[in-house]
Amino acid sequence: MDIKSELHKTAGFGNLELLAKQVVEGFISGMHKSPFHGFSAEFAEHKVYNNGESTKHIDWKLYAKTDRLYTKRYEEETNLRCHLIVDNSSSMHYPSVPEYGIDHLNKISFSALASAAIMNLMKKQRDAVGLSVYGEDYEFYTSEKGSDRHHHMLLDQLGGMLNPAFAKAEKKTATYAHLHLIAEKLKRRSLVFLFSDMFQSDVEQEQLFEALQHLKYNKHEVILFHTYSEEKEYNFSFSNAPKRFVDVETGEHINLYADAIRDTYKASVDTYFKNLQLRCAQYRIKYIPAVIEKGFSPILTTFLVERQKFV
C-alpha cells in the first residue's frame, strides 16, 4: 500500500495513528548509530546462565574474567509520567490548509501529529501519558495512564481538534488561566510538553510566565514547543498585492501592502521571539522552536533527550 497516496484520500487525519507510526519510524531510521538505542530498558542484574536459554544476553566480558556464563537481565523503565498540553485557539488553525496530509500541515495539525508521535514512543516504553486541550474553554483533560484503551482515546481527542469548524470559529484564549488549572490538576511530578504559538498581548505575556512558573514550582519539567510558520508568521512571505489581514481570534482587520511593513514586522517578531527564549531560560523552561516547515525531528529528539534526563 502506498501510504502517502492513501493519506490524501482521507479528509483530516482519520488515520492519525498510522501517520504517527510513519513519523516515528522515519525519525528512528534516520538516526545514525543512534545514542538512544535500547533506551527503553535498564540493566538490572546478572543471572547464572542455564543450558537451553538464549545466548543473546550472555555477558562475554564477565565470562572472560570469571570463566562462568552469566546473562544480563533488564527491566523496563516505567516511571515516566508525561503530560501533553495543546493550544487549540483559533490562531493555531493558521495557515489555512484545504486538506490535511503529512506534507500539508498547519500549526494545529502539526501539534496533533507531533503529540501522537510522542505518544507512540511512550507506548513502546510503557510510559504513562496524559493530555490537556484548551481553546477559549478548557476543552479536555485526562490524567496520565498507559493502557491501549487510553492511548486510542487520546488519539481520538487529537484527531477531533482538526474539525474544520474550529478553523472558522473566532476563539480567543487565556493560556495562562488554563495552565494554572493544569498545574493544580497534576498531582505527581511529570514531564510537561506545551504546544502553543504563544501569541498573547503584552499584559497576558507576564501572566503566561507566572503560569509556567506555577508548573515549575510544582517540580514539573516544562518543555515549550513554540509552534509557528516560519514562512508566514516569521518571514511574512506574502505578495505585495493589497491584502486584508484578519485577526482570527477577534475578527479585527487591517488593509495593507506586505512590502510596506515587512521589515518593521520582522524586527518586532524577532524581538518578541528572542525575549521569549530569554524568559524561558530565566525560568529554566526548555524552549524548542517547533517550525511547522521543518518537520518533527526537533520534537522527537527533544523528547528522547529529556526522557533520559527525567528522574
N, C-alpha and C positions, 0 to 999 in steps of 0.2 A: 504493500500500500504506500502510495506517495503521501506522506503525512502533510506536507505543505499544501498540496492541492486540496486535500480534504479539509484543511483549516478554512480555506476561503469559500467553501461551500456552506459554511455554518455562520449564521448571524451571531455576533457576540462570541463569547467563549463557552460554548456548550461542552467543549472537551478541555476544560481548564486543567484537569489532572494530567491528561496526555501532553499538553503543552508544557506543563511544569516539569514532567519527566524528561521531555526533549531538551529543555533548557539545562537541566542538571546534568544529563548525560553528555551534552555538548561541552559544558563547562569542565567536567571532570576529564573527558578525553583530551581536552586542550591543554591540560596541565602537564608539563614535562617533569618526570621524576617528582611527582607531587610530594611536598612535605607533609601533606595531610593523609598519606596512605596509612590505613589502619587506625584512623583517628577515632573510630567508634569502639575500640577495645583497649583495655589497660592490662598489663601484666599483673597477675595476682600471685602465683606461686609456682614452684616446681613440684612435679609428681613423678614417682618411680614409673618407668616405662614397663608395660606388661606385654608379653608376646601376643601378637594379633592386632594390637592397636595401630592406628595410623602413625606413620613416621613423620608426618608433616611438621609437627611442632617439637620434634626432638631438639634439645639444646646441645649441638655438637661441640661447642666451645667448652661446656661443662663436662662433656664426655672426655674431651682431651685432657682435662685436669684430674678427673676422678676415676676414669675408666669404667664408669657406670652410666647407663642410659636413663635420662630424665626428660620428661616433656614439660613444656611451658603451658600453664593454664592461664586463661584470660577471663576477664569479666567485663560485661558491657557497662559503659558509662550511662547511668540512667538518672543522674541527679540534676540535669539541666532543666530549668523552667524558663520558658521563653514566652513573652507576650508581644504580639504584633499589634500596632496601632495604625489605622489607616484613615487619613483625612479624606472625607467624601464630600467636601464642599463643592460648589459649582465650578470654582476655578480649577479644581483637579480634573475636570472633564474637558479641559482645553489641552491641545488644539482639537478641533472637531475632526473626527475620523468617520468616514462613511460606513466602513465595515472593519471590525477588529480582526487582526491577524498578527502573527508573531513579528512581521515586518511592518505593521501598521498600528502603532501604539500611541495613545496619548498618556497623560500623567496617571489617570486612574487605572487604565488597563495595564500600564507598566507596573504600577504598585501592586495590583491584584496578582499579576503573574509572578512578580518577584517574591511576594509573600507566599504564594503557592509553592514556589521552588524551594524557599527556606523550609516550609513545612515538609516537603518531600525529603529533604536531607534529615530533618529531625525525626521523621517517621522511621527512616532506616536505622537511626540510632536509639530508637525507643525513648525519645525525649518527650516532655510534655509541652504543649503549646496552647496558648490562649489568644483571643482576638477581641479587639475593640474597633468599632467603626463609628465615626461621628461625622455629622454634617451640621445642619442648623440645630438638629437634636442629637442626643446620644442614641444612635440607631441600633447598636448591637454590642453586647458584652458576653463573653463566656470565659470562665476560668481555665487554667491550664490542665489539659488531660492528654493522654497518649493513645487512646483507643482508635481503632479503624472507623468506628461509627462517628466519633468526634471529629476525626480528620475529614471525613466526607461532608459532615455538617458545615465545617469551616469553608470547604471548597464551595459549597452552595452559597454561603454568605458572600464570599469574594466574587463569585460569578454574578450574584444579584446586584452588585454595585454597578455593573455595566449596562444596566437597563437604560435605553436611550431616553426615557422620560426624565431621568436625573439630569441629563445634559441640558435639557430645555428649561428646567426649573431654576429660579433665582434663589439660591440657598446661601445665605451668609453663614458664618461660623465664628464662634469664640473658642478657638483651640485651647486657650488657657483654662477655661472653665471645665472643659471635658477632661483635660489632663489632670486637674485637681481631683475630679471624681475617680478617674482611673487609679491615681496614686493611692486613694483611700481604699479602693477595692482590692488592690494587690497586697495580700497579707504576707506573702513569703518572698524573699529576695529573688529577683528574676532578671533575665537579660531582656531589655525592652527595646524594640525597634519601632521607630516612628517614621512613617512615610507621609510627608507633607511638603507643599510648595512654600510654606512659611510666609505667605503673603498676608500681612497684618498691618493695621495702622500703627503709627509711631507709639501711641499710648498702649495699644494691645501688645506690642513687642515686649515692653517691660513686664507686663503681666504674664506673657508667654514664658519668659525666662524664669519668673518666680515659680510657675507651674512645673517647669523642667527641674528646677532646684528641689521642688517637693518630691519628685521621683528620686532624685539623687539622695536627698535627706533620708528617705526610706530604704537606703542601701541598694537600690537597683542600679544596674549598669545600663546606661542610656546611649543608644546609637541613633543619631538623626540621619535619615536618608533624605537629603534635601532634593526633592523631585522637581525637575523643571525641564523645559525645552530650550536647549542652547540656541537653536536656530531662531525661534520666535521670541522667547522671553529674555534672552541674554543679548543676542546679536541684533535683534529687532530687524530680521531679514524680511522686509515687505517691499513690494514695488512702490514707486513714487507716485502712482496714481492716487487721486484723492480717495480717502477711505474714512469710514466711520468706525471708531474703536469703542466697543461697548464693554462696560464692567459687567461680567457675567453674574456677579453676586448682588449688585444693586440696580442694574439696568441703566445707570448713568452712561452718557456717551460724549464723545468729542470727535469733531471732524478735522482732519489734518493730512498733510503730506508727510510720509515717513521720513524722507530725507531731511526735512526741516528740523526734526528733533532727535534724529538718531544718535548723534554724538552726545548730546545732553542726557538722553535716556540711558545710554550705555554707561556713562560716567556715574549716574545715580545708582543704577543697578549694581555696578561693580563695587561702589562704596558700601551698599547695603549687604552684598554677599560677603565682603571682607569683614564687615562688622559682625555679621552672623557667625562666621568662623571664629573670630576673636572671642566672642561671648561664649561660644561652645567650649573653647579651650580654657577660658576662665573658670567655667563651672565643671570642667572635666567630663564634658559630653563629647563623644566621638562624632565628628562631623564628616559625612561622606556625600560628595556631590553625586546625586543619582540622576545623571543626564540621560533622558529617555532615548536619545540618538546613539548612545554609546554602549548599550547592551547591559547584560546582567552580571558580568564578571566582577565589577567592583562590589556589588551587593553580596554575592555568594562568597567571594574571597574574604570580605569583612566578617561575614557570619562565621566562617571556619576559624579565622584568627581569633575572634572574640570568644568563641566557644572554648578554645584551648586555654584562654586566659581566665575564663569564668570559673570560680571555685566556690 
